[in-house]
């Protein structure tokens, strides 16, 4: 409940309490949830310290993937986005990941790519992410983020990328961004 209300520090404390009472693998599940809540609260130092202390020995590989995603997110938030890509690549290699974890890998990869000033790889990550998410509001938020990144690109860059890509979905987004730029002054033309 605290997490849904945006009370991320309180949520982290609740997850920590649940972790102390639980046995593996629930203990590690709640510990990882606590770290995620601390990250959302902006408590990166405490999140890093807690993440180091989570022992994932003899647990399902998905736990390690979750930890790698959190490590990548922390690296990006701490100003080291170049260090985020390697753990994400490792996590991505984990077999049988849930769609939720796959979506999170792509979301964090997009954050790192934006921080590295590589907008097109970020857009590609968000396009890939959309295949793993199903909730309409999540799809909408993903598309809004994708659009926000495309809006930072010049007309020339958009056109160059559109001509270079073989990906029809990326080409469609680039064409839409170009059309929006070309018709920005006219609401009627833009609506068409």
C-alpha positions in Angstrom: 0.0 0.0 0.0 2.8 2.4 0.9 4.4 1.9 -2.5 1.1 2.5 -4.4 0.7 5.7 -2.4 4.2 6.9 -3.5 5.6 6.5 0.0 8.7 4.7 -1.1 10.8 5.0 2.0 7.9 3.6 4.1 7.5 0.8 1.5 11.2 0.0 1.8 10.9 -0.3 5.6 7.8 -2.6 5.2 9.7 -4.8 2.7 12.7 -4.9 5.1 10.5 -6.0 7.9 8.9 -8.7 5.7 12.4 -9.9 4.6 13.5 -10.3 8.3 10.5 -12.5 9.0 10.7 -14.6 5.8 12.7 -17.6 4.7 14.5 -17.9 1.4 13.5 -17.2 -1.3 10.9 -14.9 0.0 13.5 -13.2 2.2 15.5 -12.2 -0.9 12.4 -11.3 -2.8 11.4 -8.7 -0.2 15.0 -7.5 0.2 15.1 -6.8 -3.5 11.7 -5.0 -3.3 13.1 -2.9 -0.5 16.1 -1.9 -2.6 13.8 -1.0 -5.5 11.7 1.2 -3.2 14.8 3.0 -1.9 15.8 3.7 -5.5 12.4 5.2 -6.2 12.8 7.3 -3.1 16.2 8.6 -4.3 18.0 6.9 -1.4 20.8 5.5 -3.7 23.5 5.2 -1.0 21.3 3.1 1.3 20.0 1.1 -1.7 23.5 0.3 -2.8 24.5 -0.8 0.7 21.4 -3.1 1.1 21.9 -4.5 -2.4 25.5 -5.6 -1.6 24.2 -7.6 1.4 21.6 -9.7 -0.5 22.8 -13.3 -0.8 21.4 -15.0 -3.9 23.3 -18.2 -3.6 21.3 -21.3 -4.6 18.3 -19.2 -5.8 16.7 -19.1 -9.2 18.6 -17.2 -11.9 15.7 -14.6 -12.1 16.8 -13.3 -8.6 20.3 -12.6 -10.0 18.7 -10.8 -13.0 16.6 -8.7 -10.7 19.8 -7.8 -8.7 21.6 -6.9 -12.0 18.8 -4.7 -13.1 18.9 -2.8 -9.7 22.7 -2.5 -10.0 22.3 -1.0 -13.5 19.6 1.4 -12.3 21.8 2.5 -9.4 24.8 3.0 -11.7 22.7 5.2 -14.0 21.4 7.3 -11.1 24.9 7.6 -9.6 26.1 9.2 -12.9 27.8 6.0 -14.2 25.4 5.0 -17.0 28.3 3.3 -18.9 28.5 0.8 -16.1 24.8 0.0 -16.3 24.9 -1.6 -19.7 27.0 -4.7 -18.7 24.7 -5.9 -15.9 21.7 -5.4 -18.1 23.3 -7.5 -20.9 24.0 -10.2 -18.3 20.4 -10.0 -17.0 19.0 -10.2 -20.5 20.8 -13.5 -21.1 18.9 -15.2 -18.2 16.6 -17.8 -19.7 12.8 -17.8 -19.0 12.6 -14.3 -17.5 9.1 -13.0 -16.8 7.8 -10.3 -19.2 7.9 -7.9 -16.2 11.7 -8.4 -15.8 12.2 -8.1 -19.6 10.3 -4.9 -19.6 12.4 -3.6 -16.7 15.6 -4.5 -18.4 14.6 -2.4 -21.5 13.3 0.5 -19.3 16.6 0.7 -17.4 18.6 0.3 -20.6 16.7 3.3 -22.1 17.5 5.4 -19.0 21.2 4.5 -19.3 21.2 5.2 -23.1 19.6 8.6 -22.6 22.2 9.4 -19.9 24.9 8.5 -22.3 23.3 10.9 -24.9 22.4 8.0 -27.2 18.8 8.7 -28.0 18.3 6.2 -30.8 19.4 3.2 -28.8 17.1 4.4 -26.0 14.2 4.6 -28.5 15.0 1.1 -29.7 15.0 -0.2 -26.1 11.6 1.4 -25.5 10.2 -0.2 -28.7 11.5 -3.5 -27.5 10.0 -2.9 -24.0 6.5 -2.4 -25.4 6.5 -6.0 -26.6 6.8 -7.1 -22.9 4.2 -4.8 -21.3 0.4 -5.3 -21.5 -1.3 -2.8 -19.2 -2.6 0.0 -21.4 -1.4 2.7 -19.0 2.1 1.2 -19.1 2.1 1.2 -22.9 0.9 4.8 -22.9 3.7 5.9 -20.5 6.3 3.9 -22.5 5.1 5.7 -25.7 5.2 9.1 -24.1 8.8 8.5 -23.0 9.7 7.3 -26.5 8.0 10.4 -27.9 9.8 12.7 -25.4 13.2 11.3 -26.6 12.3 11.6 -30.3 11.2 15.2 -29.7 14.8 16.1 -28.8 16.1 15.1 -32.2 16.5 17.5 -35.2 14.7 17.1 -38.4 17.9 16.2 -40.2 18.8 13.5 -37.6 15.3 12.0 -37.7 15.5 11.9 -41.5 19.0 10.3 -41.5 17.9 7.7 -39.0 14.7 6.9 -40.9 16.6 6.4 -44.1 19.2 4.1 -42.3 16.8 1.9 -40.4 15.5 -1.4 -41.5 13.2 -1.7 -38.5 9.6 -0.9 -39.7 8.4 0.0 -36.2 11.3 2.4 -35.6 10.8 3.8 -39.1 7.2 4.5 -38.3 8.0 6.4 -35.1 10.7 8.4 -37.0 8.2 9.3 -39.8 5.6 10.3 -37.1 8.2 12.6 -35.5 9.1 14.1 -38.8 5.4 14.7 -39.7 4.9 16.3 -36.3 7.9 18.7 -36.9 6.8 19.6 -40.4 3.2 20.3 -39.3 3.9 21.9 -35.9 2.4 25.2 -36.8 -0.9 23.9 -38.1 -3.3 22.0 -35.8 -5.3 20.8 -38.8 -2.3 19.4 -40.6 -1.0 17.9 -37.5 -4.3 16.2 -36.8 -4.3 14.8 -40.3 
